[in-house]
Amino acid sequence: MFASHCARHSSIYHHVNTMGDLMNQLYIADDNTDFAKYVARVASSGGWEVETCENGRALLERLATGDGPAFLLIDINMPEMDGIEAIEGLAELDRPLRLRFITGGTDAAILAAKMIAQARNLTVGRNVYKPIGKQDLTTLLHEEAEALEAL
């Protein structure tokens, strides 16, 4: 059994906030912990329930224990299992997911990941490139919150 390499970034561990509304779930898979914490802070302040994972294997383990729609930000280059390797496991999950791949590198790998994921019938949004400013991140999260409501 693998040790969990995930962390929650919400003071509320349920999918419902104090007003009784369903919270949007965000899973961040990125081995760059500073970037993951930054995204988690911005998302948590916007009402998201956030979980960060250091690699694709940890992401798949956490997603398998959850339920309901979720938005995933997945880095392309990670140890143990990268974003491309995680696609097969994501396609096997029985829950509504929206994905966006993130990278601080070149276009080739992120474009390949998007094409592979779409070929597996996963819903993939626009690519995200590091670094991303707070306003752009907030806009992205707002777009994804609206898309999750439609799932």
N, C-alpha and C positions, 0 to 999 in steps of 0.2 A: 504494500500500500504506500502511495506517495504522500509525503507530508503536504499539507495544504499551503500553497503559496499565494493565498488570497487574503484580502483584508476588507472589512466593511468600513464605509466612511459616512455613516448616518447614525444619528442617535436613536433612530426609530428602526427596529429590526423587523417590522412587519411591513406589508405592502399597503398599509393604510395610514394616512397621516392623522393628526389630531382632530381634523375636521371631518373625518370619516371618508375622505376621498381616496381613491386608488392612487398610489404613488407610481411614477414612472421608474422603471428599473434600468440602470446603466451598469454594464460590465465593461471594465477597461482591462485589456490584456496587453501589458507593456512592461518590459524589464527595466525601463528607465523610470525608476521610482519617483524621481522629482517631477517628471512630466505627468505621471499617473496621479500623483498627489495634487498637482495643480488642477488637472481636469476634474478630479474628485471634489476639490474645494468649490470650484465654480458650479459644478452640477448640484452638489448638496445645497448650496445657497439658493439654487433655483428650484428646490423641492424634489430633486431626484434621490432615490435610494441607490447608493453607489457601492460597487464592489470592485476592487482592483486585484488583478492576478498577474503574477510575474511571467507566465508563459501560457501557451495554448493548452497544455495538458491540465493545468490547474483551472483554466477557464472552463473546459469541458466538464470537469468534475463538479464545479459549482453550478453550472447551468443544469446539469442532470438532477440536482437536488432542489431546484427552484421550479416555479410555475408562472404562468401568465406571460404576456408579451414583454420583450426586453429589447433594448438597444445595445449593440456591442461595438466598441471601438477596439480594433485588433491591430496591433503592430505587426508588421511583416517579418522583422528580424528579431527573434527571441531565442534564448537557449531552450533545450529539452524538446520543445515543439513550437515551431514558428507559426505565423498566421496562415501560411499556405497549407501546412501540414494539418492544421486544425479544421480545415474546411470539411473534410470527410466526416469527422465527428459531429460537426455542426449540422450537416445535412441529415444526419440520423436522429437528431433530437425532435421530439414531438411537442414543440411549442413555437408560437409565433415569434420570430426574431427579425430584427433589422440590423444590418451590418454596415460599418464603414471601416475600411482599412486605413491605417496610418503609417507614415514612414517619415524619416528624416533623410532618406536616401533618394535613389533614382526612381524614375517612372517605371522601368521594365518590370520589376518584381510586383509592384502594387497593381499594375495593369493586368499582369498574369493572374494574381490572386482574385481580382474582381471578375475576370472572365471565367475562371474555374468555379468560383462561388455561384455565379449566375447560371452556369451549366448544370449545377446541382440544385437549381431552383431555389436558391437563397435570395432574399431581397437585399440588394446592396445599393447603398447611396453613393454620393460623390466621394472621391478619395480625400483624405485629410493629410496635409503636409505639416510637419513640425518645422519651426515653432508655429503655434496658432495663438493669436491674440485673444484677449478676454471677450471683446465684442463679437468677433467672428465665432468663437466657441459658444457664446450665449445664443447667437443666432442659429447655429447648427443644432444646439440642444432644443431650442424652441421648435424648429422644423421637425426634429425627430419626435418630440412630444406629440405634435399634431398627427404625425404619421402613425404613431403607436395607438392613438385613439381610434384609428380606422381599422386596426387589426382585430 
